[in-house]
């Protein structure tokens, strides 16, 4: 009996009702017991020599993972199976439209995808994150970007010395700057100069998704293009990172563009020279943002094209070499050594990580990030799709897989595991080839069904249920945790505004200490450890000073500003403001 027969055209009531029941149970557990994650260190790093653990998982977060795997995921699949017969005509029409789409139709679809991704990014940044940073990295990048936007590489040490937040900065010869990579700082500076701010990051997110969908279309055809776009929209890892203004956003965009031009080179030779130059250029721009991850991920790809197009390899270098020169020039201007980046130079101020043996790193760095990829990229079942995408007849996918493996192995050299509130953040760029591998694996499964004379309707419905309902449920719970984190991050400044405090210096202990003093204040944690660095010209309305700052020195340096201490308490009120004479 075919799925278009009258009997099969009705809903499958048993699976449908069973799936709805599982989803209702999942939602009630979340609403009653809670799924909120603890995104932050399990203790307050009160001293800079206290290392931070990145592998803490709260009970409620673990409950969220288990409930999603045991309830939401099978519930979504049962609902999809139940409604599959009713979806048959719609699926057939959509497939026919996809197969018959014109180039103009695909351009319109690409524009729509771009707009949707930009809107998601900018709305998520302000509605979920409330415009707050995800980590201290964004604050340090903003500090360095403001310096670059003013036409300088560094500024004199802020005075009084040691009074203001200096986390993730680099200091040398009486000068201070951000320790981050030049591409990240230049991208943020562009956002400042153009006044686009978070919108620039949202545009980068849109470009990334369209570029990967384009690459999938070049390699797998129109159906692959659509599946890749759907995976990009559904992935919790991609969706969560896309609402931030983190430095991984520009690197992900440049790597996505490099992969898009690699797909052109692999499927069309008419514009090989131009495509090789642009491949090298975008790989180089990614290198400026995240040199090690970019080199590991795209290195095998570049080596493949150098070997495959040996007579044209110089064009790849024509795009790559100028960006490497910029990297060297920036290093010379900051550390004084062309190959030494500020992040690794003496004079960098950061939080030390746990000192781990190579055996420990195999577990806490490599193993943990593999686990987080399985959870956050597209869920545990998607591992099968990624593995299914490895095919000898598509050597380019094998090359990308080698790049993924190289990035994973690089975890053994990392000094920390990395946060996982937006998926494993050190693996952010790995999501790009994983989308392509998963797409290839899903298409391979549909071919398997077709070769055996089986209808693709039910598998298509199950795929839609998995991406829309199961991944959607994961996204909602994870974004809710991020929303609660952002909400509490805004409380200290809101407290000052409520008290009418402006044009002031506020002396306070690190923000993360507040969360540890009163664990009921924010039982979902935060990876923002410190209050933000001031504007390099010290023009902010509120200047946050360290708890150890000398009030007399601050008074002498800023006679026109009022000075306050912000106290934390275990008993209400949690925050108390004291004006200093």
Order of alpha helices (4+ residues) and beta strands (2+ residues): alpha-alpha-alpha-alpha-alpha-beta-beta-beta-alpha-alpha-alpha-alpha-alpha-alpha-alpha-alpha-beta-alpha-alpha-alpha-alpha-alpha-alpha-alpha-alpha-beta-alpha-beta-alpha-beta-beta
